[in-house]
Amino acid sequence: MIALFIALGRSVLRDRAGLVMTFLLPPLVFLLFAAIFGASARGDVDLRVALYDGATDARG
């Protein structure tokens, strides 16, 4: 049982994408939602969003 735990732990440490998805992405998502919805509770939401439409060409 301990050998399996160690093997899975090594597997997670070797996989950089899995490591980021496990430990870095959840706090970032939490901070994003906390910033958005925490500001809405005070009533001052200032959110700027950029949109890129890659489906159209320069002629429109």
C-alpha positions as CSV (number, residue, x, y, z in Angstrom):
1,M,0.0,0.0,0.0
2,I,2.8,2.4,0.8
3,A,4.7,1.4,-2.3
4,L,1.6,2.3,-4.4
5,F,1.3,5.7,-2.7
6,I,5.0,6.4,-3.4
7,A,4.7,5.3,-7.0
8,L,1.6,7.5,-7.6
9,G,3.3,10.4,-5.8
10,R,6.3,10.2,-8.1
11,S,4.0,10.0,-11.1
12,V,2.3,13.2,-10.1
13,L,5.6,15.0,-9.5
14,R,6.9,13.9,-13.0
15,D,3.8,15.2,-14.8
16,R,4.2,19.0,-14.9
17,A,0.7,19.6,-16.4
18,G,-0.9,17.4,-13.7
19,L,1.0,19.2,-11.0
20,V,-0.1,22.6,-12.3
21,M,-3.7,21.5,-12.6
22,T,-3.7,20.0,-9.1
23,F,-1.9,22.7,-7.1
24,L,-1.8,26.0,-9.0
25,L,-5.1,26.2,-11.0
26,P,-7.6,25.7,-8.1
27,P,-6.3,28.6,-6.0
28,L,-6.2,30.8,-9.1
29,V,-9.8,30.0,-10.0
30,F,-10.8,30.7,-6.4
31,L,-9.0,34.1,-6.4
32,L,-10.7,35.0,-9.7
33,F,-14.2,34.2,-8.5
34,A,-13.5,35.8,-5.1
35,A,-12.4,39.0,-6.9
36,I,-15.4,39.1,-9.1
37,F,-18.1,38.2,-6.6
38,G,-16.5,39.9,-3.7
39,A,-16.6,43.2,-5.6
40,S,-20.2,42.7,-6.5
41,A,-21.1,42.4,-2.8
42,R,-19.7,45.9,-2.3
43,G,-21.4,47.2,-5.5
44,D,-18.3,48.3,-7.4
45,V,-17.6,45.8,-10.2
46,D,-15.0,47.0,-12.7
47,L,-14.3,44.0,-15.0
48,R,-12.8,44.4,-18.4
49,V,-13.0,41.6,-20.9
50,A,-11.2,41.3,-24.2
51,L,-12.7,39.4,-27.1
52,Y,-10.9,38.0,-30.1
53,D,-12.9,36.6,-33.0
54,G,-10.5,34.5,-35.0
55,A,-13.3,33.2,-37.3
56,T,-13.5,36.4,-39.4
57,D,-10.8,37.8,-41.7
58,A,-9.7,41.5,-42.1
59,R,-12.5,42.2,-44.7
60,G,-15.2,41.4,-42.1
